[in-house]
Amino acid sequence: PTQASEPPPELTRREREVLLVLCRTVLGGAAFTEPASIREIADALVVTEAAVKQHLAHLYDKFGIHGGGERRRVQLANEALRRGAVTIAALREADASDAKRAR
């Protein structure tokens, strides 16, 4: 039998915002998309890179992603999408909201 994926962990509002920015590149349409960089996340949320790194550290723990390196961001983005912490609909909604604010 197929195994149901784990539900997403409890997230703070800011952790959810970090995940949305991290995963937003999926909307570009490319099959193998690199998630947003720490700098891109910091710029989008108007926070420091140190703050983003702290939120990412919490997210890695919550999603059970261990080890080092930049590939952790890819693993986190994939896991967030797989477990439903981030959905394509939520990404589109956040993107549309940002576009309205930019006008």
C-alpha positions, 0 to 999 in steps of 0.5 A: 500500500502507498504510504500517506505523506506526513502532515506539515509541522506547525509553522509560525507566520514568518516561517510560512512567509519564508517558505513561500518566498523560498518556493516561489520560483516553482511558478516560473514553470521550469521542471528543476528550479533552484529555490530562492537564495537566502539573499532573495528571501531577505530582500523579499521579506525586508529582513536581514540574511541572519534572520532568514538563516535563523528561520531556515534553521528552525524549518530544517529542524521541523521538517527533519532535514539534517546535514549541511550545504546549499542542497538543504534549501532544495530539500526543504522546498521539496519537502514543504511542497510534498507535505502541503506546507506550501501549495501552488495556490498559496504561491500564486496568491502570494505572488498576486498580492505582491503584484498588487502592492507593487502598483 
